[in-house]
Amino acid sequence: MSQAVTEGIRVSVESVYVPEQSSPRTHRYVFAYTVRIANEGSQPAQLRSRHWVITDGDGKVEEVRGPGVVGQQPNLRPGEHFEYTSGCVLPTPRGEMRGTYQMFRPDGASFDASIAPFALALPYSLN
């Protein structure tokens, strides 16, 4: 599990390999990841957009930007959290994801909440 806290926003991520959707013969490895975004601070914050950096096992980097997460832009008051699960397909059996969520405060301030790097990997070695 990876965790990072930025201005009171804790982002925790756990990932799992999804063998039933994967096809190693065709270089398709599917991973699911569950993200929990918790407001441990004293001010509300809304997640408006995301920026992911996905690196496969060959070092190829893909960046993904977009509004919200899973079609939502959650507004978190102090003590609240939002959790969702999404997925990633890689051509290699291992890789890594990291990124940021662009957060906005009611007073107009904004900041990037860090998403610490987390591994996308099969639960066993293919060596």
N, C-alpha and C positions, 0 to 999 in steps of 0.2 A: 504494500500500500504506500502511496506517496501522499504527503501532506505539505501544505504551505499556508502561511497566514500573512495576509496583507491588509493593513488598516482594519483589523478586526474581522476580516472575511477569511474563514478557514475553508480551503478546498482540499478534499480527500478523494483519492481515486483508487479503485481496485480493478484489476483486469483479469479476464479468464479467456482461455482458448476455447473456441466453439467447434469441436471436431465434426459434428453433424452437418455443418455448413461449409466445411473446408474440403479441399481436394489437393493434397500434397502432390499428386501426379501431375496436376496442371498448374502447380505453383500458386495455389489460392489458399491462404491461411486467414481464417476469420477470427477476430478477437472481439469480445464484448467488454465494455468498461462501464463501471457504475461510479458516478460522481455525486458527492454530497457537498453542497455549498452551505455553510452555516455562518450566520451573522453573530459573532461573539463580541462585537463592538457595542458602542452606545448610540450609534446613528443608523438610520435606515440606509439601504443601498439597493439599487436596481441593476440587474445584469442586462445590458443592452446588446452586447455583441461578443463574439468569441474569435480567438486566433489560435489555431493549432499548428504545431510544427511536428510532422510525422516523419520519422527516419526509419527506413527499412534496414535489413541486415546487411545490405550491400552499400549502405551509406547514402542512398538516394533520399533526398529530402523533398517533401511535399508540404506546402502551407495551405491551410484552409481558413478562410475568414467568412463570417456571416452574422446575420442578426440573431440574437437570442440563442437558446438551446432547445432542441426538440420542439420547435415552434412556439416557444414561450420566452418571455422576458420577465422572470420572477422578480418581485419586489420584496425584499427581506427586511422586516423590522428586527430590532435587536432581539436575540433569542430564537429567531425563526431559522428554518433551513429548507432547502429544496434539493431533491434527489432525483436523478434520472439515469437511465441506461442507454447507451448508444453502441455503435460498433465501428470497426475498422477492418479493411481487407488489405493484406500485405502479400507480395509475391515471395516473401522469405519467411522462414519459421520463427524469426525473432525480429524485433524492432523496438522503437521507443516513441513515446509521445510526450509532449510538454506544451505549454502555452500560457495564455492569459485570457481572462474575462474582463471586458471593459465595463466598469461599474460607475454608476452615477448616484450622487447624493441629492436630496431635495433642494439643497442650497445652490445647486449648479456645479459643485465640485465633481471631478471625475478622477478615477485612478484605475490602474491595471492590477487585478488580483492574479497573482501567480498561480499557475498549475505546475507543480513540481514534476520533473520527469518520472515516468513510470514505464516499466517494461511490458512489451507485448511478446510473450514467449510461450512455446509449448511447455507443458509441465514435465517434459523429459527431454533428454538430449538426443539429437538425430545423428550424432557423430558415430 
